[in-house]
Amino acid sequence: MKRTVFSLMLTFVVLVASAQVKPGIEVLRDKGFEGLRGKRVGLITNPTGIDNNLKSTIDILHEAPDVELVALFSPEHGVRGDVHAGDHVDNYTDPATGVKVYSIYGKTLRPTEDMLADVDVLVYDIQDIGCRSFTFISTMGEAMAVCGKLGKEFMVLDRPNPLGGNKVEGNLVEDGSFSFVSQFAIPYVYGLTPGELATYLNEEGMLKDGAHVNLTVVPMEGWTRDMTFRQTGMPWVLPSPHIPTPETAIYYPVSGILGELGLLSIGVGYTEPFKLFCAPWVEASALASRLNALELPGIIFRPIHIKPFYSVNQGEKIQGVEVYVTDVEKAPLSLTQFYVMQELADMYPDHKPLEIANKQRFSMFDKVCGTPEIRTRFSQNHRVSDIADYWNKDSEAFRTSSSKYYLYK
């Protein structure tokens, strides 16, 4: 027992010593919980809301002097991570603190007026992955709009963008394609931290019904825009079951759009989620050779043979390629899946992805893309050259418009 306790203490010391970045919750604590003292506080969080010793923001605020934590708000997976992906979350009481937990991933996707009745300031602390279709930023925006309407304060405890702060890819969401996976007119990969994005949405009038909220962002200390999450030295807590490592966040935009078609295994259901492109009809070495011949910057492919444990092609022997991102800044992350589709269409004319896919899946594919134009244009010849300009048409303009809200260099 003593050895176990000692080992845990040593682990905490190592975590603190290796962390180069302080998340917003630690900065808030170091400043004596400025902005929350004497107020009734609501908190939107999940297991990723931690300090560098893995202590939950829930517990930190519950124990904070002169801070009254009165309500918790649960997005997908629950505030303690005890709800399966996609399952609706019910209202309940957090057993560790006795604080009421309200679901905002069930009958409602935003806090209601009744839920916020006893709240003066609503705090948001969730680790995001820097991709538009990952729904926590939609949760944040919905909550900001409600608080703006009700005159409640909103505070973001900032965290790193795992892709760094320089990567921007994809067109803006277009009319007719807004949804919970594409809630705002931002690129697919948007290059902002949660705090920077919150400021951008608030100041650019992009919250629902034109709301504007009294917003405070507690910045990190030590983070720079060229840092991936691994370089921060911070502990990683998976924000969802299929994002087990910070590197997985890099691969999510590499394959997630193609994954909506359900045609290939993208590694979900195996040990490398979002890192693979495999199917029963693919010849691994041939596909890897063709993709590597494209010489995509910052990307290498290797042949792989797998047998998925669940999901697409469960229990089947299939093959394809594993993706290695060697340079995040240079790699065309989100276009990589379209290069894969291009080569597959050329190699296997009877398996052109957008011709054999179930058309009922096109709706979600288009929502994730933020427009039906990408699918329509790509379907004509299955060539990346037909969509690249459209996909990247808004990137530089967004980079310019969002840069005025940067909190970090």
C-alpha positions, 0 to 999 in steps of 0.5 A: 500500500505504501508503495502504491501511494508513493508511486501515485505521488511520484506520478503527480510530481512527474506530471507537474514537472513535465508540463510546460503549459498551465491550463486556464483552471490553474491560472484561475486558481493562482489568481484566487478565483478572480471573477468567481468569488462571491458568485453562484457558479455553473460549470460545463465540463467533462473528464478533460477539465483537469489541472496538471495533477489530473484533479477535476475542475469540478472538485477544484471549484467545489473546494474553492473558497468563496465560490459556490458551485451550484450546477454542473452541465453535462455534454456528450459522455457526461461530466465524469465520463461515465456515459457512452458515446452517442447516448443521451445524458439524463439529469442526476446528482454528482455523487462526489460533490452533491451538485445537480448535473443537468444534461445538455446532450439529451432533450436539449443541447443548451442550458435552459432558463430554469437550469440557469436560474440560480447561476450568476456565471457559467464556466466552460472547461473542456479540452477540444481537438480543433476540428469543427465537427467535434461537437463540444464547440457547438455546446460552448456556442449554444451556452454562450448564446443562452447566457447572453440572452439571460444576462448571465456571465460566461467564462472560458478556462482556456486549453490548447488546440492539439493541432497548434494554432496555425493550422486552418483548412476547409471552407466556411459552413454554408447556408443549408448545411449548419448543424450541431457538427457544423454550428458556425461559419468557420473552417473545418480546421480552425486554428484557435483555442476554445477561448479564442474561438469563443471571443471570435464568435462573440465579437463577430456576432456569430452566436444564435439570434445575434446574442452577445455575452459578457465573456471572460477568457482565462488564458493559459500560461506557456502555450505558443501557436506552434505547439501541438498538445504533446509538446505542452507536457500536459496530461491527456484525458481522452475527450471521447472514446475514440480520441485516446491520445493527442495524436489521434486528434491530429488524425481525426480530420484526416479520415473523419469525413470519409468515415461518414460514408461507412465504406471503409474502416478508418481504424474506429473499431481497431487500435488506431482510430482515424489513422487507417483506410482499409477494406476487404477489396483493397490491396495494401501494398498497391494502395500505399505505393500509389499514395506515397507516389503523390508525395503529399507534404508531411504525410507517409503511408504504409501497408497494413492488414487488420481484423477490426474488433467492432464497427465497419468490417467487424471480424473480417480480414481487411487491408489498406494503409496506415497514415503517418503525419510527419509534419502537422503544419505542412500536411494537407490533413483534411484533403488526405481522405480525398486523395485516398478516395481518388486513388481508390476510384482509379484502382477499383472503378467498381468501388468509387466511394461516392458511387457505391455509398448509401445515399442516405449517408450523404446528408451527414457527409455534406453537413460535416463538409459544411456544404454539398459542393464538395461531394458534388464536385468530387463525384464528377471525376473523383479528383482532388483537383476538382475540389481543392480550390473550393475546400481552401477558398476561405482559409486565408480570409478566416486566418486574417479575420480571426487573428485579431482575437489571438491570445498567444503568439 
